[in-house]
C-alpha cells in the first residue's frame, strides 16, 4: 500500500523513517533550481543527489537493493516539487515494489 511520507515545507531537511522494514534516512534539499533527494538505508547510500520531479520515480533500479520507490505528486497540477509546498501541494509517496512495478 502506498504511504504518504511526512515532509515539512522547509528548504533543507533530514529525517528517518522505517519503510518495508528498511531503516531509511531521507535528505531533501532545495537548490536555486530543483529540489534534490538523498536516500540512505542502514546508513549506506542508495541514491544521492537525485532530482525530484513530479511523478518521476526516485530509486528506479532493483539492483540498488531498495524495496520500493518514491514519487512526488503535485496535488494541484504537474509542477515539480518546491520546498514551500512540501507536505501539502507536493506529497512524497512511498510505493512498495509491487506498486512501483518492480516485481
Backbone torsions as a table, in degrees:
resi	resn	phi	psi	omega
1	UNK	NA	134.0	177.7
2	UNK	-62.1	145.4	-176.9
3	UNK	-129.5	131.3	175.6
4	UNK	-78.7	119.3	-179.2
5	UNK	-88.9	124.8	-178.0
6	UNK	-71.4	123.0	176.6
7	UNK	-128.9	159.2	-176.8
8	UNK	-110.5	152.4	178.2
9	UNK	-81.1	60.9	176.2
10	UNK	-127.4	151.2	-171.2
11	UNK	-69.4	-28.2	-179.0
12	UNK	-137.3	124.9	-178.7
13	UNK	-149.1	149.2	176.1
14	UNK	-132.8	133.1	178.5
15	UNK	-150.6	161.0	178.2
16	UNK	-112.3	146.6	177.5
17	UNK	-155.3	145.9	176.2
18	UNK	-99.8	123.6	-179.2
19	UNK	-130.6	123.0	-178.8
20	UNK	51.2	40.7	178.9
21	UNK	75.7	7.6	-178.7
22	UNK	-102.3	127.9	177.1
23	UNK	-81.4	101.4	-173.4
24	UNK	-102.7	142.2	166.3
25	UNK	-117.9	129.5	-179.8
26	UNK	-119.2	130.3	172.7
27	UNK	-112.9	126.8	173.0
28	UNK	-116.7	132.6	-179.7
29	UNK	-145.9	132.1	-179.2
30	UNK	-91.1	130.9	173.0
31	UNK	-101.5	178.9	174.3
32	UNK	-59.6	-17.8	176.3
33	UNK	-109.9	-110.3	-174.4
34	UNK	-79.1	167.7	171.9
35	UNK	-88.3	142.5	179.7
36	UNK	-124.7	158.6	-179.8
37	UNK	-135.9	139.1	169.0
38	UNK	-113.4	144.3	176.5
39	UNK	-129.3	126.2	174.8
40	UNK	-120.7	142.9	173.0
41	UNK	-125.6	124.2	-175.4
42	UNK	51.6	43.1	178.2
43	UNK	68.9	4.3	177.9
44	UNK	-100.2	133.8	180.0
45	UNK	-67.2	134.7	175.1
46	UNK	-106.9	-51.7	175.6
47	UNK	-141.2	133.8	-179.8
48	UNK	-125.9	139.3	175.2
49	UNK	63.6	36.7	-178.6
50	UNK	-86.3	125.2	178.7
51	UNK	-67.4	138.3	-179.4
52	UNK	-98.4	122.0	179.6
53	UNK	-130.5	153.3	-179.2
54	UNK	-58.5	124.5	175.8
55	UNK	58.8	19.1	178.4
56	UNK	-103.5	124.6	-176.9
57	UNK	-60.0	145.1	-177.9
58	UNK	-89.6	-50.6	-173.6
59	UNK	-81.7	-55.0	174.3
60	UNK	73.3	-38.5	-167.5
61	UNK	-115.1	125.5	179.7
62	UNK	-61.4	-34.4	-176.3
63	UNK	-63.6	-14.8	177.6
64	UNK	-73.2	-13.4	174.2
65	UNK	82.7	13.2	178.2
66	UNK	-95.7	132.4	179.5
67	UNK	-86.3	97.2	179.0
68	UNK	115.4	-164.7	-178.9
69	UNK	-159.0	173.4	177.9
70	UNK	-126.6	148.3	168.4
71	UNK	-137.9	155.1	167.4
72	UNK	-101.1	138.7	179.0
73	UNK	-121.1	124.0	173.6
74	UNK	-85.2	111.1	-176.8
75	UNK	-76.5	-6.5	-177.7
76	UNK	-121.1	7.1	-178.6
77	UNK	166.7	-138.2	-176.1
78	UNK	-133.1	26.4	-179.8
79	UNK	-78.8	154.4	172.9
80	UNK	-75.7	150.5	-174.4
81	UNK	-65.2	146.1	174.6
82	UNK	-134.2	143.5	-169.2
83	UNK	-52.6	-37.2	-174.4
84	UNK	-66.2	-17.9	178.4
85	UNK	-105.0	4.4	-178.8
86	UNK	-63.6	136.7	178.4
87	UNK	87.2	-13.6	177.1
88	UNK	-124.6	-84.3	179.4
89	UNK	-64.4	-44.9	-177.4
90	UNK	-103.9	112.2	-178.2
91	UNK	-103.5	134.5	173.3
92	UNK	-93.6	121.9	-174.7
93	UNK	-119.2	128.8	172.6
94	UNK	-92.9	134.1	176.0
95	UNK	-119.4	137.2	174.6
96	UNK	-63.9	167.4	179.8
97	UNK	-58.3	-38.2	178.5
98	UNK	-64.6	-46.1	-179.5
99	UNK	-66.6	-33.3	-179.5
100	UNK	-79.9	-6.5	179.0
101	UNK	82.6	23.9	-177.1
102	UNK	-96.3	13.9	-178.8
103	UNK	-98.8	NA	NA
